[in-house]
Amino acid sequence: MEITPPAEERILQAALRRFAVDGLSSSLRTVAQDAGVSAGLIIHHYGSRSRLLEACDQRALEVTRASKHEVFSGGAGVMLAQLAEAERYAPVVGYVLRRLQEGGPLALQLVDDFAAHAVDYFAQGEESGIINPSRDPVARARVLTEMALGALLLQLPAQSDHLDLDELTAWLRGYTDALVLPLLELYTVPLLADSSMLDAYLAARPDADRTAPTTDGTTP
């Protein structure tokens, strides 16, 4: 026998889905109807609309952190696609996309969290010999995270007012499949034929670390 979640959890689940489908401006009354509760009960449990959004952010971060092992091998976009394959996670993925689309401090917090955890994933990749060390691991993780999420938002199907969660999984999978080959080539085969541009840049920056990291993470 399936146990009915408590009202607070039903509200959170309904909010994630409704905000994903119709955007973050969806009314609390609509969320309440979806959850089968009164609008007053939302205020009772969460206090305000902004607090409900913060709770949605926290749940999204919890879910994405749980899938962190996928990030260092495929990036944030791949992770979201893999999450969306599980039907129960589609509202969370849709919410993350809507939050990033909306912008603002909480969207920046999501990006910061993705980037901070990516530092750890890349470190794991270095230890296992999958990826090479970086002169600036934090900056590298940040750039790759922003590139992945930025590219995803450019193609986001929710540019319209309504996001179909039933179609989100297929869309994300197709989007990810289209990126795998060029990304693997870019990451495996250097885009630049030699290091002359990097050398010139480092020479012009007196504070830059000119020593290239080795594959074992040390400097010669």
MDTraj code that builds the backbone (N, CA, C; nanometers):
import mdtraj as md
import numpy as np

residues = "MET GLU ILE THR PRO PRO ALA GLU GLU ARG ILE LEU GLN ALA ALA LEU ARG ARG PHE ALA VAL ASP GLY LEU SER SER SER LEU ARG THR VAL ALA GLN ASP ALA GLY VAL SER ALA GLY LEU ILE ILE HIS HIS TYR GLY SER ARG SER ARG LEU LEU GLU ALA CYS ASP GLN ARG ALA LEU GLU VAL THR ARG ALA SER LYS HIS GLU VAL PHE SER GLY GLY ALA GLY VAL MET LEU ALA GLN LEU ALA GLU ALA GLU ARG TYR ALA PRO VAL VAL GLY TYR VAL LEU ARG ARG LEU GLN GLU GLY GLY PRO LEU ALA LEU GLN LEU VAL ASP ASP PHE ALA ALA HIS ALA VAL ASP TYR PHE ALA GLN GLY GLU GLU SER GLY ILE ILE ASN PRO SER ARG ASP PRO VAL ALA ARG ALA ARG VAL LEU THR GLU MET ALA LEU GLY ALA LEU LEU LEU GLN LEU PRO ALA GLN SER ASP HIS LEU ASP LEU ASP GLU LEU THR ALA TRP LEU ARG GLY TYR THR ASP ALA LEU VAL LEU PRO LEU LEU GLU LEU TYR THR VAL PRO LEU LEU ALA ASP SER SER MET LEU ASP ALA TYR LEU ALA ALA ARG PRO ASP ALA ASP ARG THR ALA PRO THR THR ASP GLY THR THR PRO".split()
xyz = np.array([
    [0.0848, -0.1204, 0.0000],
    [0.0000, 0.0000, 0.0000],
    [0.0878, 0.1247, 0.0000],
    [0.0617, 0.2115, -0.0961],
    [0.1424, 0.3337, -0.1089],
    [0.1030, 0.4344, -0.0013],
    [0.2039, 0.4859, 0.0663],
    [0.1807, 0.5815, 0.1734],
    [0.1731, 0.7225, 0.1153],
    [0.0696, 0.7971, 0.1504],
    [0.0552, 0.9352, 0.1033],
    [0.1538, 1.0247, 0.1762],
    [0.2345, 1.1009, 0.1027],
    [0.3316, 1.1895, 0.1694],
    [0.2592, 1.2941, 0.2534],
    [0.3250, 1.3468, 0.3553],
    [0.2645, 1.4541, 0.4344],
    [0.2402, 1.5777, 0.3485],
    [0.1541, 1.6663, 0.3968],
    [0.1143, 1.7831, 0.3190],
    [0.2342, 1.8666, 0.2757],
    [0.3316, 1.8838, 0.3640],
    [0.4480, 1.9663, 0.3311],
    [0.5241, 1.9108, 0.2108],
    [0.5379, 1.7785, 0.2058],
    [0.6078, 1.7158, 0.0942],
    [0.5233, 1.7212, -0.0330],
    [0.3925, 1.7032, -0.0209],
    [0.3054, 1.7122, -0.1379],
    [0.3118, 1.8519, -0.1983],
    [0.3160, 1.9520, -0.1123],
    [0.3254, 2.0900, -0.1608],
    [0.4567, 2.1099, -0.2356],
    [0.5650, 2.0598, -0.1809],
    [0.6956, 2.0771, -0.2446],
    [0.7002, 2.0075, -0.3796],
    [0.6495, 1.8858, -0.3863],
    [0.6490, 1.8130, -0.5122],
    [0.5616, 1.8824, -0.6157],
    [0.4452, 1.9317, -0.5715],
    [0.3549, 2.0023, -0.6627],
    [0.4182, 2.1321, -0.7119],
    [0.4898, 2.2013, -0.6233],
    [0.5534, 2.3279, -0.6616],
    [0.6637, 2.3035, -0.7644],
    [0.7449, 2.2015, -0.7424],
    [0.8513, 2.1700, -0.8381],
    [0.7928, 2.1448, -0.9773],
    [0.6876, 2.0661, -0.9830],
    [0.6267, 2.0340, -1.1126],
    [0.5611, 2.1575, -1.1746],
    [0.4843, 2.2305, -1.0963],
    [0.4129, 2.3460, -1.1518],
    [0.5089, 2.4547, -1.1965],
    [0.6121, 2.4834, -1.1169],
    [0.7101, 2.5841, -1.1556],
    [0.7885, 2.5394, -1.2785],
    [0.8134, 2.4083, -1.2909],
    [0.8825, 2.3572, -1.4089],
    [0.7964, 2.3733, -1.5339],
    [0.6699, 2.3416, -1.5227],
    [0.5806, 2.3437, -1.6384],
    [0.5479, 2.4855, -1.6828],
    [0.5110, 2.5708, -1.5880],
    [0.4589, 2.7036, -1.6232],
    [0.5503, 2.8192, -1.5852],
    [0.6646, 2.7913, -1.5237],
    [0.7552, 2.8988, -1.4851],
    [0.7416, 2.9351, -1.3390],
    [0.8384, 3.0116, -1.2904],
    [0.8446, 3.0422, -1.1478],
    [0.7403, 3.1442, -1.1032],
    [0.6679, 3.2007, -1.1975],
    [0.5641, 3.2974, -1.1611],
    [0.4281, 3.2311, -1.1405],
    [0.4223, 3.0993, -1.1500],
    [0.2955, 3.0284, -1.1286],
    [0.2367, 3.0641, -0.9925],
    [0.1063, 3.0706, -0.9840],
    [0.0411, 3.1147, -0.8610],
    [0.0443, 3.0064, -0.7540],
    [0.0471, 3.0491, -0.6288],
    [0.0410, 2.9551, -0.5171],
    [-0.0937, 2.8839, -0.5135],
    [-0.1961, 2.9505, -0.5614],
    [-0.3278, 2.8863, -0.5648],
    [-0.3256, 2.7645, -0.6556],
    [-0.2571, 2.7770, -0.7700],
    [-0.2471, 2.6634, -0.8615],
    [-0.1649, 2.5510, -0.7989],
    [-0.0557, 2.5877, -0.7316],
    [0.0257, 2.4870, -0.6623],
    [-0.0586, 2.4153, -0.5571],
    [-0.1386, 2.4912, -0.4851],
    [-0.2237, 2.4329, -0.3807],
    [-0.3235, 2.3346, -0.4412],
    [-0.3841, 2.3720, -0.5533],
    [-0.4784, 2.2825, -0.6202],
    [-0.4085, 2.1534, -0.6625],
    [-0.2880, 2.1652, -0.7165],
    [-0.2133, 2.0468, -0.7593],
    [-0.1819, 1.9547, -0.6419],
    [-0.1536, 2.0156, -0.5263],
    [-0.1159, 1.9383, -0.4077],
    [-0.2373, 1.8880, -0.3303],
    [-0.3552, 1.9371, -0.3663],
    [-0.4762, 1.8972, -0.2949],
    [-0.4863, 1.9591, -0.1571],
    [-0.4351, 2.0827, -0.1430],
    [-0.4405, 2.1527, -0.0154],
    [-0.4917, 2.2943, -0.0394],
    [-0.5064, 2.3692, 0.0682],
    [-0.5473, 2.5088, 0.0559],
    [-0.4244, 2.5978, 0.0411],
    [-0.4425, 2.7146, -0.0196],
    [-0.3319, 2.8088, -0.0325],
    [-0.2807, 2.8508, 0.1043],
    [-0.3715, 2.8563, 0.2020],
    [-0.3310, 2.8930, 0.3370],
    [-0.2361, 2.7915, 0.3987],
    [-0.2500, 2.6639, 0.3595],
    [-0.1620, 2.5614, 0.4145],
    [-0.0195, 2.5773, 0.3607],
    [-0.0079, 2.6279, 0.2390],
    [0.1259, 2.6562, 0.1852],
    [0.1939, 2.7624, 0.2709],
    [0.1199, 2.8667, 0.3041],
    [0.1755, 2.9729, 0.3886],
    [0.2088, 2.9177, 0.5267],
    [0.1248, 2.8287, 0.5755],
    [0.1491, 2.7694, 0.7074],
    [0.2820, 2.6936, 0.7105],
    [0.3081, 2.6157, 0.6062],
    [0.4291, 2.5330, 0.6037],
    [0.5529, 2.6097, 0.5571],
    [0.5355, 2.7027, 0.4627],
    [0.6520, 2.7660, 0.4015],
    [0.6624, 2.9159, 0.4275],
    [0.5570, 2.9753, 0.4766],
    [0.5642, 3.1153, 0.5159],
    [0.5425, 3.2156, 0.4058],
    [0.5995, 3.1909, 0.2881],
    [0.5869, 3.2847, 0.1773],
    [0.6246, 3.2151, 0.0473],
    [0.5970, 3.2826, -0.0602],
    [0.6322, 3.2305, -0.1920],
    [0.7833, 3.2140, -0.2062],
    [0.8576, 3.3137, -0.1586],
    [1.0033, 3.3083, -0.1718],
    [1.0608, 3.1918, -0.0926],
    [1.0016, 3.1627, 0.0242],
    [1.0496, 3.0503, 0.1050],
    [1.0185, 2.9171, 0.0356],
    [0.9057, 2.9109, -0.0334],
    [0.8721, 2.7898, -0.1084],
    [0.9714, 2.7700, -0.2221],
    [1.0073, 2.8781, -0.2900],
    [1.1067, 2.8689, -0.3962],
    [1.2425, 2.8259, -0.3406],
    [1.2774, 2.8762, -0.2240],
    [1.4033, 2.8357, -0.1620],
    [1.4019, 2.6861, -0.1302],
    [1.2869, 2.6357, -0.0866],
    [1.2753, 2.4926, -0.0581],
    [1.2888, 2.4111, -0.1864],
    [1.2338, 2.4626, -0.2953],
    [1.2492, 2.3958, -0.4248],
    [1.3958, 2.3953, -0.4675],
    [1.4637, 2.5068, -0.4462],
    [1.6064, 2.5143, -0.4780],
    [1.6846, 2.4097, -0.3998],
    [1.6549, 2.3998, -0.2711],
    [1.7262, 2.3057, -0.1854],
    [1.7035, 2.1624, -0.2311],
    [1.5799, 2.1288, -0.2661],
    [1.5509, 1.9936, -0.3135],
    [1.6252, 1.9667, -0.4450],
    [1.6280, 2.0649, -0.5337],
    [1.6990, 2.0480, -0.6605],
    [1.8480, 2.0248, -0.6368],
    [1.9057, 2.0992, -0.5422],
    [2.0473, 2.0820, -0.5111],
    [2.0730, 1.9440, -0.4516],
    [1.9837, 1.8974, -0.3664],
    [1.9998, 1.7655, -0.3052],
    [2.0001, 1.6565, -0.4117],
    [1.9102, 1.6673, -0.5079],
    [1.9001, 1.5657, -0.6125],
    [2.0220, 1.5688, -0.7035],
    [2.0657, 1.6891, -0.7415],
    [2.1801, 1.6980, -0.8315],
    [2.3090, 1.6541, -0.7620],
    [2.3213, 1.6824, -0.6339],
    [2.4394, 1.6369, -0.5609],
    [2.4446, 1.4847, -0.5553],
    [2.3277, 1.4221, -0.5464],
    [2.3229, 1.2768, -0.5371],
    [2.3727, 1.2104, -0.6650],
    [2.3709, 1.2841, -0.7757],
    [2.4167, 1.2278, -0.9025],
    [2.5537, 1.2800, -0.9409],
    [2.6306, 1.3288, -0.8435],
    [2.7560, 1.3971, -0.8729],
    [2.8580, 1.3103, -0.9440],
    [2.8500, 1.1790, -0.9301],
    [2.9482, 1.0932, -0.9941],
    [2.9394, 1.0985, -1.1456],
    [2.8264, 1.1485, -1.1987],
    [2.8108, 1.1562, -1.3429],
    [2.8729, 1.2831, -1.4014],
    [2.8973, 1.3843, -1.3181],
    [2.9320, 1.5157, -1.3699],
    [3.0700, 1.5207, -1.4333],
    [3.1718, 1.4649, -1.3651],
    [3.3063, 1.4856, -1.4156],
    [3.3278, 1.4168, -1.5491],
    [3.2468, 1.3163, -1.5822],
    [3.2634, 1.2469, -1.7091],
    [3.1791, 1.3074, -1.8202],
    [3.0707, 1.3775, -1.7853],
    [2.9829, 1.4265, -1.8898],
    [2.9400, 1.5699, -1.8771],
    [2.9639, 1.6332, -1.7655],
    [2.9244, 1.7718, -1.7490],
    [2.7830, 1.7859, -1.6974],
    [2.7483, 1.9083, -1.6604],
    [2.6184, 1.9344, -1.5990],
    [2.5028, 1.8997, -1.6915],
    [2.5186, 1.9268, -1.8222],
    [2.4112, 1.8964, -1.9158],
    [2.3814, 1.7487, -1.9230],
    [2.4854, 1.6660, -1.9264],
    [2.4670, 1.5210, -1.9288],
    [2.4016, 1.4737, -1.8008],
    [2.4431, 1.5292, -1.6877],
    [2.3855, 1.4903, -1.5600],
    [2.2362, 1.5170, -1.5573],
    [2.1941, 1.6344, -1.6070],
    [2.0522, 1.6672, -1.6069],
    [1.9752, 1.5726, -1.6983],
    [2.0352, 1.5360, -1.8117],
    [1.9691, 1.4428, -1.9022],
    [1.9513, 1.3065, -1.8368],
    [2.0526, 1.2607, -1.7660],
    [2.0445, 1.1315, -1.6995],
    [1.9424, 1.1344, -1.5859],
    [1.9350, 1.2457, -1.5160],
    [1.8349, 1.2581, -1.4109],
    [1.6946, 1.2531, -1.4693],
    [1.6757, 1.3206, -1.5808],
    [1.5424, 1.3294, -1.6401],
    [1.4936, 1.1945, -1.6908],
    [1.5858, 1.1010, -1.7147],
    [1.5446, 0.9697, -1.7610],
    [1.4611, 0.8969, -1.6561],
    [1.4841, 0.9278, -1.5304],
    [1.3991, 0.8737, -1.4249],
    [1.2781, 0.9657, -1.4137],
    [1.1615, 0.9138, -1.4424],
    [1.0418, 0.9970, -1.4538],
    [1.0199, 1.0843, -1.3311],
    [1.0508, 1.0298, -1.2145],
    [1.0237, 1.1066, -1.0934],
    [1.1132, 1.2289, -1.0805],
    [1.2250, 1.2331, -1.1546],
    [1.3164, 1.3457, -1.1467],
    [1.2882, 1.4534, -1.2516],
    [1.2013, 1.4252, -1.3470],
    [1.1744, 1.5221, -1.4533],
    [1.1307, 1.6585, -1.3993],
    [1.0431, 1.6643, -1.2971],
    [1.0068, 1.7964, -1.2434],
    [1.1261, 1.8710, -1.1844],
    [1.2191, 1.7984, -1.1210],
    [1.3367, 1.8633, -1.0644],
    [1.4240, 1.9205, -1.1747],
    [1.4453, 1.8429, -1.2815],
    [1.5263, 1.8900, -1.3933],
    [1.4598, 2.0107, -1.4587],
    [1.3292, 2.0013, -1.4793],
    [1.2573, 2.1145, -1.5377],
    [1.2666, 2.2377, -1.4497],
    [1.2585, 2.2175, -1.3190],
    [1.2708, 2.3305, -1.2265],
    [1.4091, 2.3942, -1.2345],
    [1.5137, 2.3115, -1.2395],
    [1.6502, 2.3650, -1.2504],
    [1.6631, 2.4503, -1.3761],
    [1.6105, 2.4023, -1.4865],
    [1.6179, 2.4786, -1.6109],
    [1.5414, 2.6100, -1.5992],
    [1.4253, 2.6061, -1.5372],
    [1.3474, 2.7284, -1.5182],
    [1.4207, 2.8267, -1.4264],
    [1.4821, 2.7759, -1.3212],
    [1.5546, 2.8619, -1.2278],
    [1.6720, 2.9289, -1.2981],
    [1.7445, 2.8542, -1.3790],
    [1.8567, 2.9117, -1.4531],
    [1.8067, 3.0141, -1.5551],
    [1.6943, 2.9828, -1.6169],
    [1.6356, 3.0738, -1.7147],
    [1.5919, 3.2046, -1.6485],
    [1.5427, 3.1953, -1.5263],
    [1.4933, 3.3129, -1.4541],
    [1.6062, 3.4056, -1.4113],
    [1.7227, 3.3469, -1.3788],
    [1.8347, 3.4285, -1.3332],
    [1.8170, 3.4710, -1.1886],
    [1.9011, 3.5639, -1.1445],
    [1.8914, 3.6133, -1.0078],
    [1.9839, 3.5400, -0.9128],
    [1.9845, 3.5816, -0.7870],
    [2.0773, 3.5255, -0.6866],
    [2.0666, 3.3752, -0.6684],
    [1.9439, 3.3213, -0.6680],
    [1.9293, 3.1785, -0.6456],
    [1.9780, 3.0977, -0.7650],
    [1.9621, 3.1515, -0.8843],
    [2.0172, 3.0843, -1.0022],
    [2.1693, 3.0821, -0.9950],
    [2.2277, 3.1926, -0.9516],
    [2.3727, 3.1974, -0.9350],
    [2.4196, 3.0966, -0.8312],
    [2.3389, 3.0778, -0.7261],
    [2.3742, 2.9802, -0.6235],
    [2.3761, 2.8388, -0.6801],
    [2.2802, 2.8088, -0.7676],
    [2.2790, 2.6784, -0.8316],
    [2.4044, 2.6577, -0.9163],
    [2.4407, 2.7588, -0.9931],
    [2.5611, 2.7497, -1.0760],
    [2.6843, 2.7338, -0.9874],
    [2.6903, 2.8116, -0.8793],
    [2.8038, 2.8009, -0.7868],
    [2.8147, 2.6593, -0.7307],
    [2.6997, 2.5999, -0.6992],
    [2.7013, 2.4658, -0.6424],
    [2.7496, 2.3637, -0.7454],
    [2.7003, 2.3749, -0.8680],
    [2.7472, 2.2868, -0.9746],
    [2.8984, 2.2989, -0.9910],
    [2.9471, 2.4223, -0.9955],
    [3.0898, 2.4454, -1.0193],
    [3.1745, 2.3952, -0.9030],
    [3.1297, 2.4205, -0.7801],
    [3.2059, 2.3778, -0.6632],
    [3.2192, 2.2264, -0.6578],
    [3.1115, 2.1582, -0.6884],
    [3.1178, 2.0125, -0.6867],
    [3.1977, 1.9593, -0.8054],
    [3.1965, 2.0320, -0.9162],
    [3.2744, 1.9886, -1.0318],
    [3.4229, 1.9844, -0.9995],
    [3.4693, 2.0750, -0.9131],
    [3.6099, 2.0723, -0.8709],
    [3.6437, 1.9355, -0.8118],
    [3.5558, 1.8846, -0.7275],
    [3.5782, 1.7535, -0.6658],
    [3.5737, 1.6418, -0.7692],
    [3.4793, 1.6523, -0.8639],
    [3.4669, 1.5456, -0.9628],
    [3.5905, 1.5405, -1.0525],
    [3.6393, 1.6584, -1.0901],
    [3.7592, 1.6622, -1.1738],
    [3.8802, 1.6090, -1.0975],
    [3.8853, 1.6366, -0.9677],
    [3.9947, 1.5835, -0.8867],
    [3.9900, 1.4309, -0.8853],
    [3.8692, 1.3761, -0.8785],
    [3.8545, 1.2311, -0.8858],
    [3.9006, 1.1799, -1.0217],
    [3.8679, 1.2544, -1.1263],
    [3.9116, 1.2154, -1.2595],
    [4.0624, 1.2182, -1.2738],
    [4.1265, 1.3168, -1.2094],
    [4.2728, 1.3241, -1.2121],
    [4.3335, 1.2028, -1.1409],
    [4.2766, 1.1693, -1.0262],
    [4.3284, 1.0564, -0.9499],
    [4.3158, 0.9250, -1.0266],
    [4.2087, 0.9113, -1.1028],
    [4.1875, 0.7878, -1.1783],
    [4.2569, 0.7897, -1.3138],
    [4.3176, 0.9029, -1.3495],
    [4.3890, 0.9118, -1.4761],
    [4.3019, 0.9405, -1.5966],
    [4.1751, 0.9804, -1.5741],
    [4.0841, 1.0080, -1.6845],
    [4.1102, 1.1454, -1.7447],
    [4.1399, 1.2446, -1.6602],
    [4.1636, 1.3801, -1.7090],
    [4.2972, 1.4314, -1.6559],
    [4.3476, 1.5344, -1.7202],
    [4.4747, 1.5938, -1.6818],
    [4.4549, 1.7036, -1.5778],
    [4.5584, 1.7308, -1.4977],
    [4.5509, 1.8396, -1.3994],
    [4.5414, 1.9754, -1.4684],
    [4.5068, 2.0755, -1.3895],
    [4.4934, 2.2118, -1.4406],
    [4.5773, 2.3076, -1.3576],
    [4.6215, 2.4184, -1.4213],
    [4.6892, 2.5238, -1.3454],
    [4.5961, 2.5852, -1.2421],
    [4.4676, 2.5913, -1.2769],
    [4.3677, 2.6518, -1.1884],
    [4.2428, 2.5644, -1.1895],
    [4.2374, 2.4612, -1.1050],
    [4.1243, 2.3681, -1.1069],
    [3.9887, 2.4348, -1.0837],
    [3.9853, 2.5344, -0.9964],
    [3.8584, 2.6017, -0.9667],
    [3.8074, 2.6772, -1.0879],
    [3.8969, 2.7511, -1.1545],
    [3.8567, 2.8275, -1.2722],
    [3.8138, 2.7341, -1.3850],
    [3.8866, 2.6238, -1.4021],
    [3.8497, 2.5297, -1.5078],
    [3.7099, 2.4731, -1.4830],
    [3.6832, 2.4329, -1.3597],
    [3.5521, 2.3771, -1.3277],
    [3.4414, 2.4796, -1.3514],
    [3.4696, 2.6039, -1.3153],
    [3.3698, 2.7095, -1.3323],
    [3.3393, 2.7334, -1.4796],
    [3.4443, 2.7434, -1.5606],
    [3.4250, 2.7697, -1.7031],
    [3.3482, 2.6570, -1.7705],
    [3.3864, 2.5333, -1.7435],
    [3.3198, 2.4201, -1.8069],
    [3.1741, 2.4091, -1.7618],
    [3.1475, 2.4390, -1.6356],
    [3.0097, 2.4368, -1.5865],
    [2.9255, 2.5427, -1.6552],
    [2.9785, 2.6637, -1.6633],
    [2.9034, 2.7721, -1.7267],
    [2.8830, 2.7461, -1.8758],
    [2.9826, 2.6889, -1.9403],
    [2.9683, 2.6547, -2.0822],
    [2.8580, 2.5514, -2.1026],
    [2.8567, 2.4492, -2.0174],
    [2.7576, 2.3426, -2.0318],
    [2.6166, 2.3942, -2.0075],
    [2.5988, 2.4694, -1.8998],
    [2.4659, 2.5205, -1.8675],
    [2.4221, 2.6289, -1.9642],
    [2.5163, 2.7135, -2.0063],
    [2.4827, 2.8187, -2.1019],
    [2.4380, 2.7619, -2.2344],
    [2.5095, 2.6601, -2.2836],
    [2.4703, 2.5962, -2.4094],
    [2.3336, 2.5308, -2.3969],
    [2.3080, 2.4722, -2.2812],
    [2.1789, 2.4080, -2.2576],
    [2.0656, 2.5096, -2.2613],
    [2.0862, 2.6239, -2.1991],
    [1.9814, 2.7252, -2.1941],
    [1.9523, 2.7855, -2.3306],
    [2.0521, 2.7913, -2.4170],
    [2.0296, 2.8444, -2.5509],
    [1.9307, 2.7592, -2.6303],
    [1.9253, 2.6302, -2.5982],
    [1.8378, 2.5382, -2.6707],
    [1.7143, 2.4983, -2.5904],
    [1.7007, 2.5527, -2.4719],
    [1.5951, 2.5117, -2.3800],
    [1.4569, 2.5184, -2.4446],
    [1.3823, 2.4069, -2.4424],
    [1.2483, 2.4087, -2.5027],
    [1.1503, 2.4957, -2.4258],
    [1.1850, 2.5348, -2.3033],
    [1.0949, 2.6185, -2.2231],
    [1.1116, 2.7663, -2.2535],
    [1.1664, 2.7984, -2.3720],
    [1.1668, 2.9389, -2.4120],
    [1.0223, 2.9867, -2.4257],
    [0.9316, 2.8917, -2.4487],
    [0.7892, 2.9247, -2.4508],
    [0.7359, 2.9250, -2.3077],
    [0.6073, 2.9522, -2.2923],
    [0.5505, 2.9637, -2.1587],
    [0.5291, 2.8281, -2.0922],
    [0.5220, 2.7221, -2.1730],
    [0.4877, 2.5910, -2.1181],
    [0.5980, 2.4902, -2.1499],
    [0.6362, 2.4126, -2.0496],
    [0.7359, 2.3076, -2.0661],
    [0.6690, 2.1726, -2.0465],
    [0.6730, 2.0888, -2.1497],
    [0.6110, 1.9570, -2.1426],
    [0.7093, 1.8600, -2.0784],
    [0.6851, 1.8225, -1.9535],
    [0.7766, 1.7339, -1.8820],
    [0.7814, 1.5952, -1.9438],
    [0.6728, 1.5540, -2.0098],
    [0.6723, 1.4222, -2.0741],
    [0.7684, 1.4186, -2.1926],
    [0.7934, 1.5337, -2.2539],
    [0.8833, 1.5395, -2.3680],
    [1.0254, 1.5813, -2.3288],
    [1.0423, 1.6230, -2.2033],
    [1.1712, 1.6756, -2.1598],
    [1.2824, 1.5710, -2.1681],
    [1.2521, 1.4489, -2.1270],
    [1.3534, 1.3440, -2.1275],
    [1.4081, 1.3202, -2.2675],
    [1.3178, 1.3046, -2.3647],
    [1.3609, 1.2794, -2.5025],
    [1.4389, 1.3978, -2.5572],
    [1.3950, 1.5197, -2.5238],
    [1.4656, 1.6382, -2.5726],
    [1.6072, 1.6453, -2.5157],
    [1.6210, 1.6227, -2.3864],
    [1.7528, 1.6283, -2.3236],
    [1.8445, 1.5200, -2.3766],
    [1.7900, 1.4009, -2.3990],
    [1.8720, 1.2931, -2.4520],
    [1.9207, 1.3255, -2.5921],
    [1.8334, 1.3785, -2.6776],
    [1.8748, 1.4165, -2.8116],
    [1.9777, 1.5277, -2.8097],
    [1.9565, 1.6241, -2.7213],
    [2.0516, 1.7351, -2.7081],
    [2.1882, 1.6838, -2.6636],
    [2.1891, 1.5948, -2.5653],
    [2.3150, 1.5408, -2.5143],
    [2.3864, 1.4577, -2.6197],
    [2.3111, 1.3735, -2.6912],
    [2.3723, 1.2901, -2.7946],
    [2.4400, 1.3744, -2.9020],
    [2.3809, 1.4885, -2.9334],
    [2.4387, 1.5753, -3.0356],
    [2.5692, 1.6388, -2.9894],
    [2.5899, 1.6480, -2.8572],
    [2.7100, 1.7132, -2.8037],
    [2.8252, 1.6178, -2.7758],
    [2.7957, 1.4898, -2.7602],
    [2.8987, 1.3967, -2.7141],
    [3.0205, 1.3950, -2.8052],
    [3.0018, 1.3769, -2.9348],
    [3.1167, 1.3678, -3.0262],
    [3.2003, 1.4954, -3.0277],
    [3.1405, 1.6131, -3.0516],
    [3.2239, 1.7335, -3.0531],
    [3.2904, 1.7634, -2.9199],
    [3.2232, 1.7329, -2.8092],
    [3.2842, 1.7583, -2.6793],
    [3.4016, 1.6640, -2.6532],
    [3.3828, 1.5357, -2.6838],
    [3.4922, 1.4411, -2.6638],
    [3.6116, 1.4772, -2.7516],
    [3.5843, 1.5196, -2.8737],
    [3.6935, 1.5609, -2.9626],
    [3.7638, 1.6845, -2.9074],
    [3.6846, 1.7808, -2.8606],
    [3.7415, 1.9041, -2.8072],
    [3.8264, 1.8768, -2.6845],
    [3.7786, 1.7882, -2.5977],
    [3.8507, 1.7592, -2.4744],
    [3.9698, 1.6660, -2.4965],
    [3.9654, 1.5850, -2.6035],
    [4.0708, 1.4867, -2.6272],
    [4.1785, 1.5380, -2.7216],
    [4.1370, 1.6033, -2.8283],
    [4.2298, 1.6570, -2.9275],
    [4.2363, 1.8089, -2.9095],
    [4.3509, 1.8645, -2.8773],
    [4.3594, 2.0093, -2.8533],
    [4.3059, 2.0898, -2.9719],
    [4.2295, 2.1930, -2.9427],
    [4.1755, 2.2795, -3.0469],
    [4.2865, 2.3586, -3.1144],
    [4.3818, 2.4052, -3.0348],
    [4.4936, 2.4826, -3.0884],
    [4.6083, 2.3889, -3.1256],
    [4.6744, 2.4211, -3.2360],
    [4.7789, 2.3325, -3.2877],
    [4.9038, 2.3322, -3.2011],
    [4.9279, 2.4424, -3.1304],
    [5.0441, 2.4471, -3.0417],
    [5.0130, 2.5385, -2.9240],
    [5.1116, 2.5579, -2.8364],
    [5.0888, 2.6341, -2.7137],
    [5.1291, 2.7805, -2.7256],
    [5.1495, 2.8305, -2.8470],
    [5.2014, 2.9662, -2.8640],
    [5.1091, 3.0723, -2.8028],
    [4.9773, 3.0560, -2.8177],
    [4.8852, 3.1545, -2.7615],
    [4.8865, 3.1504, -2.6091],
    [4.8902, 3.0320, -2.5526],
    [4.8978, 3.0187, -2.4074],
    [5.0292, 3.0753, -2.3556],
    [5.1379, 3.0450, -2.4235],
    [5.2686, 3.0952, -2.3811],
    [5.2714, 3.2478, -2.3821],
    [5.2130, 3.3070, -2.4866],
    [5.2107, 3.4525, -2.4971],
    [5.1253, 3.5137, -2.3861],
    [5.0135, 3.4482, -2.3569],
    [4.9261, 3.4982, -2.2511],
    [4.9959, 3.4918, -2.1163],
    [5.0589, 3.3790, -2.0871],
    [5.1276, 3.3644, -1.9593],
    [5.2430, 3.4625, -1.9465],
    [5.3123, 3.4878, -2.0573],
    [5.4242, 3.5811, -2.0542],
    [5.3777, 3.7229, -2.0241],
    [5.2546, 3.7549, -2.0624],
    [5.2013, 3.8894, -2.0412],
    [5.1411, 3.9072, -1.9022],
    [5.1311, 3.7976, -1.8265],
    [5.0743, 3.8043, -1.6923],
    [5.1813, 3.7687, -1.5899],
    [5.2347, 3.8671, -1.5227],
    [5.3408, 3.8397, -1.4258],
    [5.2961, 3.7519, -1.3102],
    [5.1651, 3.7497, -1.2826],
    [5.1150, 3.6706, -1.1706],
    [5.0739, 3.5305, -1.2113],
    [5.0863, 3.4977, -1.3394],
    [5.0390, 3.3688, -1.3875],
    [5.1383, 3.2576, -1.3564],
    [5.0860, 3.1387, -1.3369],
    [5.1701, 3.0212, -1.3161],
    [5.2111, 2.9684, -1.4531],
    [5.3359, 2.9871, -1.4890],
    [5.3828, 2.9472, -1.6216],
    [5.4191, 2.7990, -1.6293],
    [5.4194, 2.7322, -1.5166],
    [5.4604, 2.5925, -1.5142],
    [5.3415, 2.5021, -1.5441],
    [5.3530, 2.4247, -1.6489],
    [5.2444, 2.3358, -1.6865],
    [5.2351, 2.2199, -1.5898],
    [5.1143, 2.1877, -1.5405],
    [5.0994, 2.0730, -1.4510],
    [5.1240, 1.9430, -1.5256],
    [5.1796, 1.8459, -1.4583],
    [5.2024, 1.7157, -1.5186],
    [5.0827, 1.6272, -1.4929],
    [5.0826, 1.5082, -1.5532],
    [4.9673, 1.4199, -1.5412],
    [4.9501, 1.3645, -1.4007],
    [5.0549, 1.3745, -1.3174],
    [5.0391, 1.3271, -1.1801],
    [5.0044, 1.4388, -1.0823],
    [4.9767, 1.5588, -1.1400],
    [4.9329, 1.6698, -1.0569],
    [5.0457, 1.7512, -0.9999],
    [5.1717, 1.7141, -1.0264],
    [5.2844, 1.7908, -0.9757],
    [5.3348, 1.8847, -1.0841],
    [5.4280, 1.9727, -1.0483],
    [5.4886, 2.0627, -1.1467],
    [5.6359, 2.0294, -1.1592],
    [5.6879, 2.0332, -1.2809],
    [5.8276, 1.9987, -1.3019],
    [5.9194, 2.1026, -1.2433],
])
top = md.Topology()
chain = top.add_chain()
for i, resn in enumerate(residues, 1):
    res = top.add_residue(resn, chain, resSeq=i)
    for name in ("N", "CA", "C"):
        top.add_atom(name, md.element.get_by_symbol(name[0]), res)
traj = md.Trajectory(xyz[None], top)
